[in-house]
Each structure stands twice: as C-alpha cells, then as structure tokens.
C-alpha cells in the first residue's frame, strides 16, 4: 500500500463473486472488516466481478474469434 501511495495510485477492493445470488453479505462484511483491521484502505466502494460479467463475456468472445482463446466444453468424469 505504501508503494501505491508513493505513485499517487489507487487501490481497489474487488470480490470475485462468481455466483452472486448465493453470496452471503456477512462474508463480504467480515472480509472488509478484516482488511481494515490489517490497516488497508481502498478508494471508493468495493467492486464485484459480477458487475462486469457482460463485459468479460464480450472480451472472451473477441478472444475466441481472434483464435487466441477457446471454450472447453468437455465433461468432467465423475
């Protein structure tokens, strides 16, 4: 965090909520409290990966069309 301040940078707190409908608010609040207890401060409100799902999906489509990414549709074995 000292380095970020030294270059006048910003720090975000982003949660990787891959299934936001099943996320419990108490876990997010607990993580935020723990991070603050450690002395870490972030700018603005926290961010969530689910807020960008559509944008990330569009990026994936572009990469697939460029031939530099693929979708693995194979099934895992039980």
C-alpha positions, 0 to 999 in steps of 0.5 A: 500500500505504501508503494501505491501511495508513493505513485499517487495510485489507487487501490481497489477492493474487488470480490470475485463473486462468481455466483452472486445470488448465493453470496452471503453479505456477512462474508463480504462484511467480515472480509472488509472488516478484516482488511481494515483491521490489517490497516488497508484502505481502498478508494471508493466502494468495493467492486464485484466481478459480477458487475462486469460479467457482460463485459468479460463475456464480450472480451472472451468472445473477441478472444475466441474469434481472434483464435487466441482463446477457446471454450472447453466444453468437455465433461468432467468424469465423475 
